[in-house]
């Protein structure tokens, strides 16, 4: 119920924003009603890696394998391969609650229709990205504010399609809510609702609102690992004004962190352990 | 002819005579340090042989009292290092006391003593006429103090009649007597001297060195002090004179001043000679103080120029063996008596029983008896007993050869007296045999008392030993029970309390009771003592291990802390403690838990230490593994692994 209301609220927000941002559209084309495309389903499986190189520097990496529903079955989540997504970066931890990251992303976008000879099997989408991430504690809950900026070159899979450049602006708010511990720590079961809104600009972009993603996940921390999974619902305009799409995505993520700094040195001596 | 030849050769070849040299310098004469000039010749190995004139001078202020001044002058001659010819001694002691200084003139009080001796020697021995005078100077006048004129020496002994006078306030003290050839005291000797505040006249009758009798009178009131006649001596002399002596004769040796025909120290015959002999000795010390052969450096008379004589008695063969045996027996007896009379354990425990009280008193009595017996035994040992007329002992048996001894002692509130009786068969046996037999009886009695003491003390020692042991056990047990209880104490965790409580039950109660039963069952002292020592060892061991037991959990907590590290989760942006090498740590904890359970259930006290050592070893190993690369090990560790398997994997 809560999810439904949330979706409805976001739809309204997006609609309002689309009208306010693009008054010309309203003026030029009299769109009297919104068209929501039938929802599609996808399955995103991601591996997140953060390696601590020093007290301040981290290596950041994401590798995703994304599939989407079949052409003839919108609800099978895994009918077609969608993307292979690789994000890399270097993170500098300014403080425990503030870090900046930058790096390249390489995404392979696969053909929407493997049978269709008009499509190339995959296209490469290179990006340069950077982000700020701030965290805050609200009681037991950890709230993350992620400001991500991407500069990408993307083309469709149609043979001969050109690369189009866009700048992307993303803001995600995430809440880590520990369920079995007083705070987020090791062996903690948690809920992690989040919402990410995407804005995009470019010469060919008519609507700067790209998408909104609502994600409700449940996760568990175990030593260096974090298991994360849940349902994400995306809603956003298509290239056709007034037409919106939405997707239900099942996400399964595995996070892994490793501290590559100096080996452990015990602070106690053998004599401390003798009677 | 020989002498002529030598003299002729010397005349012709004077270099044959050893050349005389002169010494002048520091010299010590009979302990007196001064200066000397004397002629000497050099003998073999550059030995100095005084030969010729000799002069000695001493001028010395007393080191402790500088008002006293000594002056000594000695002139004489040596011949081949021996005194020869006339020697003159002059020795003065002046006491100068400053009284005043008038018109720059010193007014002093001078008190002096002057000693002058003119003596004569031949070949180092007094020989010839001696004259002695002692003067006193006081109040400006020189007064005679003592004199002896016409003392004649012959070959080191005084001969002929002589007289010595001392002038004292009360009257003149003197010695007048006659000495035969060889220095033998003879005829009537008159001594006048002070003794115990009385002015005593003592007349002695000697015959060729034998004292026949003496009479002492108080000159102030003419009362008789003592009269002694040495009848047995007279009797023996008559027999000798009549050639009727049997078993004895006059000894060839000459003896000192003290005449002893067979008298012990406590005999009247000895006691009554002492005062007169002391007076004669003081006279002899004065005139012979410069002769080392007669007076030693301490001023003691070591040889006398006047002598007495004694009889020598035959000792038969049987008695001769007793002569050897008696001192040996005595020495053995003395050793035991000395040991037991000074035995602390006996003194301390004498009130434990009447037999010990008696034994203590016995040994104290025998200590005195042994000392008294010592004089007699000394005579046996030195063979001087041969000069003793044992008839005296037969008439007057020495007091220490009593036929019974009374032992008085206190036990409880009672004064008790016990008697030891000796069998003395003096009718048949000689004195030697009697003494030997008496000693045998003394030895038997001493052995008897000794064995009583030894047995009693050993038992007391054992009982006391066991009592002390039990007391120690009791004290230590109470202390350990208290130590292993908590009684409302806080600051200890429930785990620590549980561990200590388990030890208290298993070791301090169950194991202790088991050992206690063993102890109680034993009758034999040694085994009982051993069993008791084991109990003490248990308690001591638990005392030692107690602080270690309390540390077990604390140390484990340290290890727990070590195996937790703070991490920063870069996904959740939180810092928290996270277990390091979880599988390894869990394995270590499993083994630790096993060891702990073993300690808690252990009933053998010696094994507690073993388990503690194992825990220590485990902790150290876990510390080593913390820093090591344990990836392979952790992969092999399995939660289902047995304890022995885990121990093997952890290299314990």
Interface residues (C-beta under 8 A of the other chain):
Chain A: X48 X50 X52 X58 X91 X93 X96 X97 X135 X142 X144 X176 X183 X184 X185 X186 X221 X223 X226 X255 X257 X259 X263 X264 X265 X266 X267 X268 X270 X272 X273 X274 X275
Chain B: X547 X548 X551 X552 X555 X558 X559 X562 X565 X567 X568 X569 X570 X571 X572 X573 X574 X575 X576 X577 X578 X579 X580 X582 X612 X615 X616 X619 X620 X623 X626 X627
